Each structure stands twice: as structure tokens, then as C-alpha cells.
């Protein structure tokens, strides 16, 4: 169940859903709990940097 909840929260954040809405939908009383679910991994950060266009 934990993985499904994590994926649900992460997918909502990826689509631009505000964190407060994600927290409510996930049943979290604290935004800090929600932040733990949606903190990007090192792989996520590397992917984001690779997606930057360095051409001006």
C-alpha cells in the first residue's frame, strides 16, 4: 500500500497539483509527511538537469 500511496502522490505532483491538494487527497495531516513522499531522488534530479537545453 505504501508504494501505491507514494506513486499516487508523486503522480499528482508531477502533473502540477499543489502540495496542499496532494496532502489532502493522500490523507496527510501535515505537509511535512507529503514532502517525504514527493522529495525527488538523485535520479530524478539528474534527469531534470539532463533535460535542460544548454543552447542559447
C-alpha positions as CSV (number, residue, x, y, z in Angstrom):
1,X,0.0,0.0,0.0
2,X,2.9,2.4,0.8
3,X,4.2,2.2,-2.7
4,X,0.8,2.9,-4.3
5,X,0.3,5.9,-2.0
6,X,3.8,7.2,-2.9
7,X,3.2,6.8,-6.6
8,X,-0.2,8.4,-6.3
9,X,1.3,11.5,-4.5
10,X,4.2,11.6,-6.9
11,X,2.0,11.5,-10.0
12,X,-0.2,14.3,-8.6
13,X,2.9,16.5,-8.0
14,X,4.2,15.6,-11.5
15,X,1.0,16.9,-13.1
16,X,1.3,20.2,-11.2
17,X,-1.2,19.6,-8.4
18,X,-0.5,21.9,-5.5
19,X,1.1,20.2,-2.5
20,X,-1.8,21.1,-0.2
21,X,-4.2,19.3,-2.5
22,X,-1.9,16.3,-2.7
23,X,-1.7,16.2,1.1
24,X,-5.5,16.3,1.4
25,X,-6.0,13.6,-1.2
26,X,-3.4,11.3,0.4
27,X,-5.0,11.8,3.8
28,X,-1.9,13.5,5.4
29,X,-2.5,15.9,8.3
30,X,0.9,17.5,7.7
31,X,2.6,18.9,4.6
32,X,5.9,17.5,6.0
33,X,4.5,14.0,5.6
34,X,3.6,14.7,2.0
35,X,7.0,16.2,1.3
36,X,8.6,12.9,2.3
37,X,6.6,11.2,-0.4
38,X,7.4,13.6,-3.2
39,X,11.1,14.5,-2.5
40,X,13.0,13.9,-5.7
41,X,15.5,11.1,-5.8
42,X,19.0,11.7,-7.1
43,X,17.9,10.0,-10.4
44,X,15.1,12.5,-10.7
45,X,17.4,15.4,-10.2
46,X,19.9,14.1,-12.8
47,X,17.1,13.6,-15.3
48,X,15.9,17.2,-14.7
49,X,19.4,18.5,-15.3
50,X,19.8,16.4,-18.4
51,X,16.6,17.9,-19.8
52,X,18.0,21.4,-19.7
53,X,18.8,22.8,-23.1
54,X,22.2,24.4,-23.0
55,X,21.9,26.0,-26.4
56,X,21.2,29.8,-26.4
